[in-house]
């Protein structure tokens, strides 16, 4: 009878440990999937907010490149005075 109780307790303890191990791994995997889904949702929300805030240029004039190619060596010196209040 004592042998039977020891075996039952041992098997119960072993099953408890196995169930605990599998639950931890499954819960960890589930938590990782939830976190990944949250990251993906955050990425899409950020991408949508960026799209609405960006400036889209549909037309660039042909003379735009010529204006940008001007080399400005030094510019014009402007003298200024500091104003104290």
N, C-alpha and C positions, 0 to 999 in steps of 0.2 A: 504494500500500500504506500509506503514511504517512497519507494522507488518510482511508483506511478506518479505521485505528486511532484517529485523532483523533475521527472521527464516532462510533465505537463507544464510546470513553471519554466523550465528551460526552453521548451518549444514556444511558449507564450512570449517569453522575453526576446527570443530570437525573431519571432514574427513582428513584435513591436519595434525592434531595431530596424528590421527590413522595411516595414511600413513607414517609419519615421524617415529613413534614408530616401526612399522613393518620393515621399511627399515633399521633402526638402528640394530634391532635384527638380521635380515637376513645378513646384512653386517658384523656384529660382528661374526656371525657363519661362514660366508664365510672366513673372515680373520683368524679365528681359524683353519679352515680346511687347508688353504694355509700354515699357520705356521707349522701345524702338518706334512703336506706333505714335507715341506722343511726340518724339523728335521729328518724325516725318510730317505730322500735322503742323508742328511749329514751323518747319521749313516751308511748307506750302503757304501758310499764313504770311510768313515774312516775304516770300516771293510775290504774293498777291499785293501786299502793302507796298513793296518796292515798285511794282509795275504801275500802281496808281500815282506814286509820287514822282516818277521819272518824267523827264522832258523828252518828248519824241520829236525829232526833226524830220519833216517829210521832204523838204527841199533845201538844197545847199546851192547858192548861186555860183556860177562858173568863176567869177572874179574873186571869190573867197580865197582860193589858194594863192593867187598873186598877192593879195593883201597880207597874207601870213608869211610869205617868203621874204618880205622886206627885212633887211638886217639893220637893227638899231644898235649902233656901236656904243653910244654913251647917253644920248638923249640931251635934253636941255637942262641947264642948271637953273634952279629957282631959289633965290635968296629968300629967307624967311626970318621973322623975328619971333621970339618967344613972348607970349602975352601972359603976364602975371595978374591974377585976379585978387 
